[in-house]
């Protein structure tokens, strides 16, 4: 049996971009939970399974320097107003820093 990674229930603002051959669609929502392998977030618009998704999660708080978590992944589940993305790459960055 494969052990599931620990999920952290974190509600943070998220901006997302869905890439396809027809262009890009952008939206915003909030995270529901994050693990080392994936992120579940709220979305007003369904995202087709298998689509490449780029997320920017605002991980900053009032006590420290602002930090964004940049995630690249694939949409793997779309259910009840939430989208699950399998993480392929991620990086922590200060807002406004070069990609």
N, CA, C and O atoms as a GROMACS GRO file, in nm:
protein
  396
    1UNK      N    1   0.083  -0.117   0.000
    1UNK     CA    2   0.000   0.000   0.000
    1UNK      C    3   0.089   0.125   0.000
    1UNK      O    4   0.183   0.135   0.078
    2UNK      N    5   0.057   0.219  -0.088
    2UNK     CA    6   0.134   0.342  -0.098
    2UNK      C    7   0.080   0.443   0.002
    2UNK      O    8  -0.040   0.470   0.007
    3UNK      N    9   0.169   0.497   0.081
    3UNK     CA   10   0.129   0.594   0.182
    3UNK      C   11   0.105   0.730   0.116
    3UNK      O   12   0.188   0.778   0.038
    4UNK      N   13  -0.008   0.792   0.149
    4UNK     CA   14  -0.040   0.924   0.096
    4UNK      C   15   0.040   1.029   0.172
    4UNK      O   16   0.058   1.019   0.294
    5UNK      N   17   0.089   1.131   0.100
    5UNK     CA   18   0.162   1.237   0.169
    5UNK      C   19   0.069   1.316   0.261
    5UNK      O   20  -0.051   1.324   0.238
    6UNK      N   21   0.125   1.373   0.365
    6UNK     CA   22   0.048   1.453   0.459
    6UNK      C   23  -0.009   1.574   0.386
    6UNK      O   24   0.062   1.644   0.313
    7UNK      N   25  -0.138   1.598   0.407
    7UNK     CA   26  -0.203   1.716   0.349
    7UNK      C   27  -0.217   1.822   0.457
    7UNK      O   28  -0.258   1.793   0.570
    8UNK      N   29  -0.182   1.942   0.421
    8UNK     CA   30  -0.193   2.055   0.512
    8UNK      C   31  -0.311   2.141   0.470
    8UNK      O   32  -0.314   2.192   0.358
    9UNK      N   33  -0.408   2.155   0.559
    9UNK     CA   34  -0.525   2.237   0.528
    9UNK      C   35  -0.485   2.383   0.539
    9UNK      O   36  -0.476   2.439   0.649
   10UNK      N   37  -0.461   2.444   0.424
   10UNK     CA   38  -0.414   2.581   0.417
   10UNK      C   39  -0.506   2.657   0.322
   10UNK      O   40  -0.524   2.618   0.207
   11UNK      N   41  -0.565   2.764   0.371
   11UNK     CA   42  -0.651   2.848   0.289
   11UNK      C   43  -0.576   2.977   0.256
   11UNK      O   44  -0.566   3.067   0.340
   12UNK      N   45  -0.525   2.985   0.135
   12UNK     CA   46  -0.448   3.101   0.088
   12UNK      C   47  -0.498   3.142  -0.050
   12UNK      O   48  -0.546   3.058  -0.126
   13UNK      N   49  -0.487   3.271  -0.082
   13UNK     CA   50  -0.526   3.316  -0.216
   13UNK      C   51  -0.438   3.249  -0.322
   13UNK      O   52  -0.318   3.232  -0.303
   14UNK      N   53  -0.500   3.213  -0.434
   14UNK     CA   54  -0.427   3.152  -0.544
   14UNK      C   55  -0.473   3.214  -0.676
   14UNK      O   56  -0.592   3.237  -0.696
   15UNK      N   57  -0.378   3.240  -0.763
   15UNK     CA   58  -0.407   3.280  -0.900
   15UNK      C   59  -0.361   3.166  -0.988
   15UNK      O   60  -0.256   3.105  -0.963
   16UNK      N   61  -0.439   3.135  -1.092
   16UNK     CA   62  -0.401   3.024  -1.178
   16UNK      C   63  -0.413   3.060  -1.324
   16UNK      O   64  -0.492   3.146  -1.363
   17UNK      N   65  -0.332   2.991  -1.404
   17UNK     CA   66  -0.335   3.004  -1.549
   17UNK      C   67  -0.342   2.863  -1.606
   17UNK      O   68  -0.262   2.777  -1.570
   18UNK      N   69  -0.439   2.840  -1.694
   18UNK     CA   70  -0.454   2.710  -1.759
   18UNK      C   71  -0.406   2.726  -1.902
   18UNK      O   72  -0.456   2.809  -1.977
   19UNK      N   73  -0.308   2.646  -1.939
   19UNK     CA   74  -0.249   2.652  -2.073
   19UNK      C   75  -0.313   2.549  -2.164
   19UNK      O   76  -0.338   2.436  -2.124
   20UNK      N   77  -0.339   2.591  -2.289
   20UNK     CA   78  -0.387   2.498  -2.392
   20UNK      C   79  -0.342   2.551  -2.526
   20UNK      O   80  -0.286   2.660  -2.535
   21UNK      N   81  -0.364   2.474  -2.630
   21UNK     CA   82  -0.324   2.517  -2.764
   21UNK      C   83  -0.399   2.642  -2.808
   21UNK      O   84  -0.349   2.720  -2.888
   22UNK      N   85  -0.520   2.660  -2.755
   22UNK     CA   86  -0.600   2.777  -2.790
   22UNK      C   87  -0.563   2.902  -2.714
   22UNK      O   88  -0.622   3.007  -2.737
   23UNK      N   89  -0.466   2.895  -2.624
   23UNK     CA   90  -0.426   3.011  -2.545
   23UNK      C   91  -0.423   2.980  -2.398
   23UNK      O   92  -0.400   2.866  -2.357
   24UNK      N   93  -0.447   3.084  -2.317
   24UNK     CA   94  -0.442   3.069  -2.173
   24UNK      C   95  -0.567   3.130  -2.110
   24UNK      O   96  -0.619   3.231  -2.158
   25UNK      N   97  -0.615   3.066  -2.003
   25UNK     CA   98  -0.728   3.116  -1.926
   25UNK      C   99  -0.679   3.140  -1.784
   25UNK      O  100  -0.611   3.055  -1.726
   26UNK      N  101  -0.713   3.256  -1.730
   26UNK     CA  102  -0.668   3.290  -1.594
   26UNK      C  103  -0.786   3.298  -1.499
   26UNK      O  104  -0.898   3.326  -1.540
   27UNK      N  105  -0.759   3.272  -1.372
   27UNK     CA  106  -0.862   3.279  -1.270
   27UNK      C  107  -0.800   3.293  -1.133
   27UNK      O  108  -0.678   3.296  -1.119
   28UNK      N  109  -0.885   3.301  -1.032
   28UNK     CA  110  -0.839   3.314  -0.894
   28UNK      C  111  -0.929   3.232  -0.804
   28UNK      O  112  -1.044   3.203  -0.838
   29UNK      N  113  -0.878   3.195  -0.689
   29UNK     CA  114  -0.953   3.117  -0.590
   29UNK      C  115  -0.878   3.112  -0.460
   29UNK      O  116  -0.802   3.203  -0.427
   30UNK      N  117  -0.899   3.004  -0.385
   30UNK     CA  118  -0.830   2.981  -0.258
   30UNK      C  119  -0.788   2.835  -0.251
   30UNK      O  120  -0.857   2.747  -0.303
   31UNK      N  121  -0.676   2.810  -0.186
   31UNK     CA  122  -0.634   2.672  -0.165
   31UNK      C  123  -0.723   2.608  -0.059
   31UNK      O  124  -0.776   2.676   0.029
   32UNK      N  125  -0.739   2.477  -0.069
   32UNK     CA  126  -0.810   2.398   0.031
   32UNK      C  127  -0.706   2.320   0.112
   32UNK      O  128  -0.709   2.320   0.235
   33UNK      N  129  -0.615   2.252   0.040
   33UNK     CA  130  -0.505   2.182   0.107
   33UNK      C  131  -0.388   2.166   0.010
   33UNK      O  132  -0.403   2.175  -0.112
   34UNK      N  133  -0.271   2.141   0.070
   34UNK     CA  134  -0.149   2.124  -0.008
   34UNK      C  135  -0.070   2.008   0.051
   34UNK      O  136  -0.063   1.993   0.173
   35UNK      N  137  -0.012   1.925  -0.037
   35UNK     CA  138   0.082   1.822   0.005
   35UNK      C  139   0.206   1.836  -0.082
   35UNK      O  140   0.212   1.924  -0.167
   36UNK      N  141   0.304   1.750  -0.061
   36UNK     CA  142   0.426   1.759  -0.142
   36UNK      C  143   0.401   1.715  -0.286
   36UNK      O  144   0.482   1.744  -0.374
   37UNK      N  145   0.290   1.646  -0.311
   37UNK     CA  146   0.262   1.598  -0.446
   37UNK      C  147   0.147   1.668  -0.516
   37UNK      O  148   0.128   1.650  -0.636
   38UNK      N  149   0.069   1.749  -0.442
   38UNK     CA  150  -0.044   1.812  -0.507
   38UNK      C  151  -0.106   1.925  -0.428
   38UNK      O  152  -0.074   1.947  -0.311
   39UNK      N  153  -0.194   1.996  -0.494
   39UNK     CA  154  -0.267   2.106  -0.431
   39UNK      C  155  -0.413   2.098  -0.475
   39UNK      O  156  -0.443   2.071  -0.592
   40UNK      N  157  -0.503   2.122  -0.380
   40UNK     CA  158  -0.646   2.127  -0.407
   40UNK      C  159  -0.689   2.271  -0.385
   40UNK      O  160  -0.663   2.329  -0.279
   41UNK      N  161  -0.756   2.329  -0.486
   41UNK     CA  162  -0.799   2.467  -0.471
   41UNK      C  163  -0.940   2.486  -0.525
   41UNK      O  164  -0.988   2.410  -0.609
   42UNK      N  165  -1.005   2.591  -0.475
   42UNK     CA  166  -1.139   2.627  -0.520
   42UNK      C  167  -1.129   2.702  -0.652
   42UNK      O  168  -1.040   2.785  -0.670
   43UNK      N  169  -1.221   2.673  -0.743
   43UNK     CA  170  -1.224   2.740  -0.872
   43UNK      C  171  -1.369   2.756  -0.915
   43UNK      O  172  -1.448   2.661  -0.905
   44UNK      N  173  -1.404   2.875  -0.962
   44UNK     CA  174  -1.540   2.897  -1.012
   44UNK      C  175  -1.561   2.834  -1.148
   44UNK      O  176  -1.675   2.813  -1.191
   45UNK      N  177  -1.451   2.802  -1.216
   45UNK     CA  178  -1.458   2.744  -1.350
   45UNK      C  179  -1.394   2.606  -1.350
   45UNK      O  180  -1.284   2.589  -1.297
   46UNK      N  181  -1.461   2.507  -1.407
   46UNK     CA  182  -1.399   2.374  -1.415
   46UNK      C  183  -1.276   2.378  -1.506
   46UNK      O  184  -1.272   2.452  -1.604
   47UNK      N  185  -1.178   2.299  -1.473
   47UNK     CA  186  -1.056   2.288  -1.552
   47UNK      C  187  -1.048   2.144  -1.604
   47UNK      O  188  -1.054   2.049  -1.526
   48UNK      N  189  -1.035   2.130  -1.734
   48UNK     CA  190  -1.032   1.998  -1.796
   48UNK      C  191  -0.915   1.915  -1.744
   48UNK      O  192  -0.805   1.966  -1.725
   49UNK      N  193  -0.941   1.788  -1.721
   49UNK     CA  194  -0.836   1.697  -1.674
   49UNK      C  195  -0.726   1.689  -1.778
   49UNK      O  196  -0.752   1.689  -1.899
   50UNK      N  197  -0.603   1.682  -1.731
   50UNK     CA  198  -0.488   1.672  -1.819
   50UNK      C  199  -0.432   1.806  -1.864
   50UNK      O  200  -0.326   1.810  -1.927
   51UNK      N  201  -0.500   1.916  -1.832
   51UNK     CA  202  -0.451   2.049  -1.871
   51UNK      C  203  -0.334   2.090  -1.783
   51UNK      O  204  -0.329   2.060  -1.664
   52UNK      N  205  -0.239   2.160  -1.845
   52UNK     CA  206  -0.128   2.218  -1.770
   52UNK      C  207  -0.179   2.339  -1.693
   52UNK      O  208  -0.248   2.424  -1.749
   53UNK      N  209  -0.144   2.347  -1.566
   53UNK     CA  210  -0.190   2.454  -1.480
   53UNK      C  211  -0.069   2.516  -1.410
   53UNK      O  212   0.017   2.444  -1.358
   54UNK      N  213  -0.064   2.648  -1.409
   54UNK     CA  214   0.036   2.720  -1.333
   54UNK      C  215  -0.037   2.793  -1.221
   54UNK      O  216  -0.136   2.862  -1.245
   55UNK      N  217   0.013   2.778  -1.099
   55UNK     CA  218  -0.048   2.840  -0.982
   55UNK      C  219   0.051   2.933  -0.914
   55UNK      O  220   0.171   2.906  -0.911
   56UNK      N  221   0.000   3.043  -0.860
   56UNK     CA  222   0.078   3.128  -0.772
   56UNK      C  223  -0.002   3.140  -0.643
   56UNK      O  224  -0.109   3.200  -0.639
   57UNK      N  225   0.054   3.080  -0.537
   57UNK     CA  226  -0.012   3.080  -0.406
   57UNK      C  227   0.056   3.185  -0.320
   57UNK      O  228   0.178   3.181  -0.301
   58UNK      N  229  -0.021   3.279  -0.267
   58UNK     CA  230   0.031   3.383  -0.179
   58UNK      C  231   0.051   3.323  -0.040
   58UNK      O  232  -0.044   3.307   0.036
   59UNK      N  233   0.176   3.289  -0.007
   59UNK     CA  234   0.207   3.223   0.120
   59UNK      C  235   0.251   3.321   0.228
   59UNK      O  236   0.282   3.280   0.339
   60UNK      N  237   0.253   3.450   0.197
   60UNK     CA  238   0.298   3.550   0.293
   60UNK      C  239   0.200   3.567   0.408
   60UNK      O  240   0.084   3.527   0.400
   61UNK      N  241   0.250   3.628   0.514
   61UNK     CA  242   0.165   3.664   0.628
   61UNK      C  243   0.211   3.800   0.680
   61UNK      O  244   0.304   3.859   0.626
   62UNK      N  245   0.148   3.848   0.783
   62UNK     CA  246   0.179   3.981   0.836
   62UNK      C  247   0.310   3.984   0.914
   62UNK      O  248   0.359   4.092   0.946
   63UNK      N  249   0.366   3.870   0.945
   63UNK     CA  250   0.484   3.865   1.032
   63UNK      C  251   0.616   3.861   0.955
   63UNK      O  252   0.721   3.889   1.014
   64UNK      N  253   0.616   3.828   0.828
   64UNK     CA  254   0.742   3.813   0.757
   64UNK      C  255   0.735   3.868   0.616
   64UNK      O  256   0.638   3.932   0.576
   65UNK      N  257   0.840   3.840   0.542
   65UNK     CA  258   0.848   3.886   0.404
   65UNK      C  259   0.743   3.814   0.320
   65UNK      O  260   0.718   3.695   0.341
   66UNK      N  261   0.684   3.883   0.225
   66UNK     CA  262   0.588   3.816   0.138
   66UNK      C  263   0.658   3.709   0.054
   66UNK      O  264   0.770   3.728   0.008
   67UNK      N  265   0.590   3.599   0.036
   67UNK     CA  266   0.645   3.486  -0.040
   67UNK      C  267   0.535   3.425  -0.125
   67UNK      O  268   0.423   3.405  -0.078
   68UNK      N  269   0.568   3.395  -0.249
   68UNK     CA  270   0.474   3.326  -0.337
   68UNK      C  271   0.528   3.188  -0.370
   68UNK      O  272   0.648   3.170  -0.392
   69UNK      N  273   0.439   3.091  -0.371
   69UNK     CA  274   0.472   2.955  -0.413
   69UNK      C  275   0.424   2.939  -0.556
   69UNK      O  276   0.304   2.942  -0.583
   70UNK      N  277   0.519   2.922  -0.649
   70UNK     CA  278   0.488   2.903  -0.791
   70UNK      C  279   0.487   2.754  -0.818
   70UNK      O  280   0.584   2.683  -0.791
   71UNK      N  281   0.376   2.706  -0.872
   71UNK     CA  282   0.358   2.562  -0.898
   71UNK      C  283   0.323   2.540  -1.044
   71UNK      O  284   0.243   2.613  -1.102
   72UNK      N  285   0.385   2.440  -1.104
   72UNK     CA  286   0.347   2.392  -1.237
   72UNK      C  287   0.299   2.249  -1.222
   72UNK      O  288   0.366   2.168  -1.158
   73UNK      N  289   0.185   2.217  -1.280
   73UNK     CA  290   0.133   2.083  -1.265
   73UNK      C  291   0.027   2.050  -1.367
   73UNK      O  292   0.008   2.122  -1.466
   74UNK      N  293  -0.043   1.941  -1.342
   74UNK     CA  294  -0.146   1.888  -1.431
   74UNK      C  295  -0.274   1.869  -1.352
   74UNK      O  296  -0.273   1.815  -1.241
   75UNK      N  297  -0.386   1.915  -1.409
   75UNK     CA  298  -0.517   1.895  -1.345
   75UNK      C  299  -0.551   1.747  -1.347
   75UNK      O  300  -0.553   1.685  -1.453
   76UNK      N  301  -0.577   1.689  -1.228
   76UNK     CA  302  -0.604   1.546  -1.219
   76UNK      C  303  -0.744   1.515  -1.165
   76UNK      O  304  -0.791   1.402  -1.176
   77UNK      N  305  -0.810   1.615  -1.106
   77UNK     CA  306  -0.946   1.593  -1.055
   77UNK      C  307  -1.019   1.727  -1.054
   77UNK      O  308  -0.960   1.832  -1.027
   78UNK      N  309  -1.148   1.721  -1.083
   78UNK     CA  310  -1.232   1.840  -1.090
   78UNK      C  311  -1.365   1.800  -1.030
   78UNK      O  312  -1.440   1.725  -1.091
   79UNK      N  313  -1.396   1.851  -0.909
   79UNK     CA  314  -1.516   1.803  -0.840
   79UNK      C  315  -1.570   1.909  -0.745
   79UNK      O  316  -1.495   1.967  -0.667
   80UNK      N  317  -1.700   1.934  -0.751
   80UNK     CA  318  -1.770   2.021  -0.656
   80UNK      C  319  -1.702   2.156  -0.635
   80UNK      O  320  -1.688   2.201  -0.522
   81UNK      N  321  -1.660   2.220  -0.744
   81UNK     CA  322  -1.600   2.353  -0.734
   81UNK      C  323  -1.456   2.355  -0.691
   81UNK      O  324  -1.401   2.460  -0.659
   82UNK      N  325  -1.392   2.237  -0.689
   82UNK     CA  326  -1.249   2.231  -0.656
   82UNK      C  327  -1.174   2.161  -0.770
   82UNK      O  328  -1.230   2.082  -0.846
   83UNK      N  329  -1.046   2.192  -0.778
   83UNK     CA  330  -0.958   2.131  -0.878
   83UNK      C  331  -0.834   2.079  -0.805
   83UNK      O  332  -0.776   2.150  -0.723
   84UNK      N  333  -0.796   1.956  -0.835
   84UNK     CA  334  -0.673   1.898  -0.781
   84UNK      C  335  -0.566   1.900  -0.890
   84UNK      O  336  -0.591   1.861  -1.004
   85UNK      N  337  -0.448   1.948  -0.853
   85UNK     CA  338  -0.336   1.957  -0.946
   85UNK      C  339  -0.220   1.875  -0.892
   85UNK      O  340  -0.178   1.895  -0.778
   86UNK      N  341  -0.170   1.783  -0.973
   86UNK     CA  342  -0.049   1.708  -0.939
   86UNK      C  343   0.071   1.798  -0.968
   86UNK      O  344   0.085   1.849  -1.079
   87UNK      N  345   0.155   1.819  -0.868
   87UNK     CA  346   0.269   1.909  -0.881
   87UNK      C  347   0.381   1.842  -0.960
   87UNK      O  348   0.423   1.730  -0.928
   88UNK      N  349   0.428   1.912  -1.063
   88UNK     CA  350   0.545   1.867  -1.140
   88UNK      C  351   0.670   1.945  -1.100
   88UNK      O  352   0.779   1.888  -1.089
   89UNK      N  353   0.653   2.077  -1.077
   89UNK     CA  354   0.764   2.163  -1.035
   89UNK      C  355   0.709   2.270  -0.943
   89UNK      O  356   0.593   2.309  -0.954
   90UNK      N  357   0.793   2.317  -0.850
   90UNK     CA  358   0.752   2.429  -0.766
   90UNK      C  359   0.875   2.509  -0.725
   90UNK      O  360   0.987   2.459  -0.727
   91UNK      N  361   0.852   2.635  -0.687
   91UNK     CA  362   0.960   2.722  -0.643
   91UNK      C  363   0.901   2.832  -0.557
   91UNK      O  364   0.794   2.885  -0.589
   92UNK      N  365   0.969   2.868  -0.449
   92UNK     CA  366   0.931   2.983  -0.366
   92UNK      C  367   0.999   3.106  -0.422
   92UNK      O  368   1.118   3.104  -0.454
   93UNK      N  369   0.923   3.216  -0.434
   93UNK     CA  370   0.978   3.340  -0.487
   93UNK      C  371   0.917   3.458  -0.414
   93UNK      O  372   0.804   3.452  -0.367
   94UNK      N  373   0.993   3.564  -0.405
   94UNK     CA  374   0.939   3.691  -0.356
   94UNK      C  375   0.855   3.750  -0.468
   94UNK      O  376   0.892   3.738  -0.585
   95UNK      N  377   0.741   3.814  -0.436
   95UNK     CA  378   0.659   3.876  -0.539
   95UNK      C  379   0.742   3.975  -0.623
   95UNK      O  380   0.821   4.051  -0.569
   96UNK      N  381   0.722   3.971  -0.753
   96UNK     CA  382   0.792   4.062  -0.842
   96UNK      C  383   0.930   4.016  -0.885
   96UNK      O  384   0.993   4.080  -0.968
   97UNK      N  385   0.978   3.904  -0.829
   97UNK     CA  386   1.111   3.855  -0.870
   97UNK      C  387   1.099   3.790  -1.007
   97UNK      O  388   0.993   3.738  -1.042
   98UNK      N  389   1.207   3.792  -1.086
   98UNK     CA  390   1.201   3.733  -1.220
   98UNK      C  391   1.174   3.583  -1.216
   98UNK      O  392   1.215   3.513  -1.124
   99UNK      N  393   1.105   3.535  -1.318
   99UNK     CA  394   1.067   3.394  -1.325
   99UNK      C  395   1.184   3.304  -1.350
   99UNK      O  396   1.168   3.182  -1.359
   0.00000   0.00000   0.00000
